[in-house]
Amino acid sequence: MMRQWDSWTNGSYSHVFVAQMNDGMVGNAVDLLKDEHYDSPLKPNGGDEEISISPDGKLIAYTCKNLVNGIMHLQLIQIFSYTM
């Protein structure tokens, strides 16, 4: 474990999920960061303002810090997109 900001990292991560809605029911959810050891929204203060869906609903964009050459760069925040 390591100490970051005001909480301990314990190996769990916040991820963005997408799912279809059918007749008011949520379908199978897809984890956009499956098997990744990154948080989105970003810790410690990130929220839904870091996730955006295009007006036509075909693209979702989210922020994330990821590893570069196996090293987490604390100042490197990137925007990723996912086509639905």
Secondary structure, 3 states (H helix, E strand, C coil): CCEECCEECCCCCCCCEECCEECCEECCCEECCCCCCCCCCCCCCCCHHHEEECCCCCEEEEEECCEECCEECCCCCEEEEEEC
